C-alpha cells in the first residue's frame, strides 16, 4: 500500500506493535540496538513467529531482552532472547510495561493501550483502522485534538458533540500532545 504525498509509509498493526516494543526496550529499558535485534532474530527462529515481538511478552532486565513465561502458581521464569542459551531464575519480580499495555487474543497482541490500560485511549486494528481512539467509541484522538486546536472548539462543546466525558477528551489531548513532544 502506498502512502499519500507527505505521509510516511503505512505499517500493519502487528508491525506497529513490534516497532513500539523495540522502541520501549531501547528507550525505557536501556537495551542496546544489538540486543533488541538479536532478541528479534532469535525469537523468530526459536518460536517460528513472523512477528515475535507481537506474540511473546518481553521486557529488559539488566540490558538483556527477556521472554517472560508464566509458570505454575504465578511464578515467572525468564529466558534471555538476546543470548538464547541464557536463562534467569524463576521468581524474579518485574513488570513488563509494554506487555501491560497490550491485550492478547490467541497468544497474539490484539489491542494496544499506549497510555496504559487505565486510560481510555486504545489502538485496535478492528476499530477506525487502528487509529488511536476512545475505547468503545469510534472517536479518534486526532479528531478531538484538531477540533480543539485547529477549529478552536471548546472542551465542553466537544464533550457535548461526541457525548464524551471530560476524562475522555483530556486523555485524547494528552495522547496527541505526547506525540507532538
C-alpha positions as CSV (number, residue, x, y, z in Angstrom):
1,X,0.0,0.0,0.0
2,X,1.5,3.4,-1.0
3,X,1.4,6.4,1.3
4,X,-0.1,9.7,0.3
5,X,2.2,12.6,-0.5
6,X,3.6,14.0,2.7
7,X,2.9,10.9,4.7
8,X,5.3,8.2,5.8
9,X,4.8,4.5,4.9
10,X,1.9,2.6,6.3
11,X,2.5,-0.3,8.7
12,X,0.2,-3.0,9.9
13,X,-1.0,-3.2,13.5
14,X,1.4,-6.1,14.2
15,X,4.3,-4.1,12.7
16,X,3.3,-1.1,14.8
17,X,3.4,-3.3,18.0
18,X,6.8,-4.6,17.0
19,X,8.1,-1.1,16.5
20,X,6.6,0.1,19.8
21,X,8.0,-2.9,21.7
22,X,11.5,-2.4,20.2
23,X,11.4,1.3,20.9
24,X,10.3,0.7,24.5
25,X,13.1,-1.8,25.1
26,X,15.7,0.6,23.7
27,X,14.4,3.8,25.3
28,X,12.8,2.9,28.6
29,X,14.8,-0.2,29.4
30,X,18.2,0.7,28.0
31,X,18.7,-2.4,25.8
32,X,21.2,-1.8,23.0
33,X,20.2,-2.0,19.4
34,X,22.2,-5.1,19.1
35,X,20.4,-6.8,22.0
36,X,17.0,-5.9,20.6
37,X,17.9,-7.1,17.1
38,X,19.4,-10.3,18.4
39,X,16.3,-10.9,20.5
40,X,14.1,-10.4,17.5
41,X,16.0,-12.7,15.2
42,X,16.4,-15.4,17.9
43,X,12.7,-15.2,18.8
44,X,11.8,-15.6,15.1
45,X,14.0,-18.7,14.8
46,X,13.1,-20.2,18.2
47,X,9.4,-19.7,18.1
48,X,8.7,-19.6,14.3
49,X,6.7,-16.4,14.6
50,X,6.6,-13.8,11.8
51,X,6.0,-11.1,14.4
52,X,7.8,-12.4,17.5
53,X,7.5,-9.1,19.5
54,X,3.8,-9.1,19.0
55,X,3.5,-12.8,20.1
56,X,5.6,-13.0,23.2
57,X,5.8,-10.9,26.3
58,X,9.1,-9.2,26.6
59,X,11.0,-6.9,28.9
60,X,14.6,-5.8,29.5
61,X,16.3,-6.8,32.7
62,X,19.9,-5.7,33.1
63,X,20.0,-4.6,29.5
64,X,19.1,-8.1,28.3
65,X,15.9,-8.7,26.4
66,X,14.0,-11.5,28.1
67,X,10.9,-13.5,27.3
68,X,8.5,-13.6,30.3
69,X,7.0,-17.0,30.8
70,X,4.2,-17.7,33.2
71,X,4.8,-20.7,35.4
72,X,2.7,-22.6,37.8
73,X,1.3,-20.7,40.8
74,X,2.1,-17.4,39.1
75,X,5.8,-17.8,39.3
76,X,7.5,-16.2,36.3
77,X,10.6,-17.5,34.6
78,X,12.6,-15.5,32.1
79,X,14.6,-16.5,29.1
80,X,17.2,-14.1,27.7
81,X,16.5,-13.8,23.9
82,X,19.5,-11.7,23.0
83,X,21.6,-14.6,24.3
84,X,19.3,-17.6,23.8
85,X,21.3,-20.0,25.9
86,X,21.0,-17.9,29.0
87,X,18.1,-18.4,31.4
88,X,17.3,-16.4,34.6
89,X,16.0,-17.9,37.8
90,X,12.2,-18.2,38.3
91,X,10.5,-15.9,40.8
92,X,12.0,-12.6,39.8
93,X,9.5,-9.8,40.2
94,X,9.4,-7.5,37.2
95,X,6.7,-5.6,35.5
96,X,6.8,-5.6,31.7
97,X,5.5,-2.1,31.0
98,X,4.8,-2.7,27.3
99,X,3.2,-6.1,27.9
100,X,0.9,-4.4,30.5
101,X,-0.3,-2.1,27.7
102,X,-1.3,-4.9,25.4
103,X,-4.3,-7.2,25.2
104,X,-3.7,-10.6,23.7
105,X,-6.0,-12.9,21.9
106,X,-4.8,-16.4,20.9
107,X,-1.3,-15.5,22.1
108,X,-1.1,-12.5,19.7
109,X,-1.3,-8.8,20.5
110,X,-4.8,-7.6,19.6
111,X,-5.1,-4.1,21.2
112,X,-2.6,-1.6,22.5
113,X,-3.3,0.9,25.3
114,X,-0.5,3.4,24.6
115,X,-1.2,5.5,27.8
116,X,-1.8,2.3,29.9
117,X,-5.0,0.4,30.5
118,X,-6.3,3.0,33.0
119,X,-6.6,5.4,30.1
120,X,-9.4,5.2,27.6
121,X,-7.1,5.6,24.5
122,X,-6.8,2.3,22.6
123,X,-5.3,1.3,19.3
124,X,-7.4,-1.6,17.9
125,X,-6.9,-2.6,14.3
126,X,-10.6,-3.5,14.1
127,X,-11.8,0.0,15.1
128,X,-11.3,3.1,12.9
129,X,-8.5,1.4,11.0
130,X,-6.3,1.1,14.1
131,X,-6.1,4.9,14.8
132,X,-5.8,5.8,18.4
133,X,-9.4,6.3,19.6
134,X,-11.6,6.5,22.7
135,X,-12.3,2.9,23.8
136,X,-15.7,1.6,22.9
137,X,-16.3,4.6,20.6
138,X,-15.3,5.5,17.1
139,X,-13.9,8.9,18.0
140,X,-10.2,9.3,17.3
141,X,-7.8,11.2,19.4
142,X,-6.6,13.2,16.5
143,X,-10.1,14.4,15.6
144,X,-10.6,15.7,19.2
145,X,-7.2,17.4,19.1
146,X,-7.8,19.0,15.8
147,X,-11.2,20.3,16.9
148,X,-9.8,21.9,20.0
149,X,-6.6,23.3,18.4
150,X,-7.5,24.0,14.8
151,X,-11.2,24.6,14.9
152,X,-10.9,26.3,18.3
153,X,-13.9,24.5,19.7
154,X,-14.2,24.3,23.5
155,X,-13.7,21.2,25.5
156,X,-17.3,21.5,26.7
157,X,-18.6,21.7,23.1
158,X,-16.5,18.7,22.0
159,X,-17.8,16.7,25.1
160,X,-21.4,17.5,24.2
161,X,-21.0,16.9,20.4
162,X,-19.4,13.5,20.9
163,X,-21.2,12.6,24.1
164,X,-17.9,12.1,25.9
165,X,-16.9,13.0,29.5
166,X,-14.0,15.3,30.4
167,X,-11.6,12.5,31.2
168,X,-12.1,11.0,27.7
169,X,-11.4,14.3,26.0
170,X,-8.4,15.0,28.2
171,X,-6.9,11.6,27.6
172,X,-7.2,12.2,23.8
173,X,-5.5,15.5,24.2
174,X,-2.8,14.0,26.4
175,X,-2.1,11.3,23.9
176,X,-1.8,13.8,21.0
177,X,0.4,16.2,23.0
178,X,2.8,13.3,23.9
179,X,3.1,12.5,20.2
180,X,3.8,16.1,19.4
181,X,6.6,16.4,22.0
